[in-house]
Amino acid sequence: MTSTVVNPSHTVRLGSRKSQLALVQTEWVQAELQKHYPNSTFEIHKMSTQGDKILDVPLAKIGDKGLFTKELEVGMLNKETDLAVHSLKDLPTNLPEGLVLGCITERENPADALVLHQNYKDKQLDTLPPGAVVGTSSLRRLAQLRHHFPHLEFKDIRGNLNTRLAKLDAGEYDALILAVAGLHRLGMGDRIDQVIPPEISLHAVGQGALGIECRDGDTEILEIIKVLEHEPTKYRCLAERAFLRTLEGGCQVPIGVNTVIEGDQLTLTGMVASLDGKRLVKDTVVGAATEAEQLGIELAEELKNQGAQDILNEIFAQIQRS
Ligand SMILES: NCc1[nH]cc(CCC(=O)O)c1CC(=O)O
């Protein structure tokens, strides 16, 4: 590969969270970049984010605005690092001044997975007994699963994947809902008992993809990371992020999506649910993949007209009170 911009003797500093999943992801980016640019050096700088430190508060209470990204962003703005590798779903839809989402990598399966305790290995979501305790920290998963399975109990869970699985195995929960992508990346795909279909639960915006953030106008880094861009994933995730950006007013809300690319066409399905799962508004738009962001905005406006605005207002009021 020849490039007019890339200086081969350059050292590129990759910011990463310290969690096992984050490091696996950043090491993958590092190895891929090294393959494309054998004469450059790619070094990983590990950083703790607020989300890694506050482990005893439910995520929904602290909100997730930059909880897993802020320290990595400060590192780039201070020129201590050149880029940051994120799980795209943890990256807020509005980035700080001076930073951009420079690249979206090929997505893993974006669905959620059911992981069962030993005693329930023959079950699926629709055959778990009434009162079975399902662990999740996501309002999106909670609202959609409550909507379909009101007889199940839902209990908050925090901690990294290993911690959560240990709590499940210890009997604190009968089942967990986790991202398929995270389990696969950590080599724990064998723990998946059911891949949850979009008819039951739409996944999070950006789930399963990595987002590489860098300084706005840093042409060298932007060119370097472009080799990892996956165009279908990019269009899907840009539509999903525009949908979320248009809907959310600064707090965690049960919002889910599903996207399909067929030829030049992008299909975006999105939903907004009330916290109790009793009300759920869902619709689909189809259009040119190149108009991804416009499609996301269009679907958000459509859902607001169908009752999503009421649900959102109610959630914002509830969170302010708590
Ligand atoms: N919020 C935590 C988080 N951020 C990214 C992933 C892994 C999946 C992905 O890349 O989307 C997970 C774990 C989970 O949701 O189970």
The ligand as an ORCA input file, in Angstrom:
! r2SCAN-3c Opt
* xyz 0 1
  N     -22.233     -1.609     27.464
  C     -21.258     -2.615     27.574
  C     -20.844     -3.185     26.258
  N     -20.324     -2.399     25.301
  C     -20.025     -3.181     24.198
  C     -20.343     -4.486     24.522
  C     -20.113     -5.626     23.630
  C     -20.911     -5.673     22.369
  C     -20.685     -4.639     21.332
  O     -19.573     -4.460     20.798
  O     -21.657     -4.008     20.971
  C     -20.871     -4.500     25.835
  C     -21.327     -5.663     26.613
  C     -22.776     -6.058     26.437
  O     -23.615     -5.230     26.045
  O     -23.120     -7.214     26.721
*
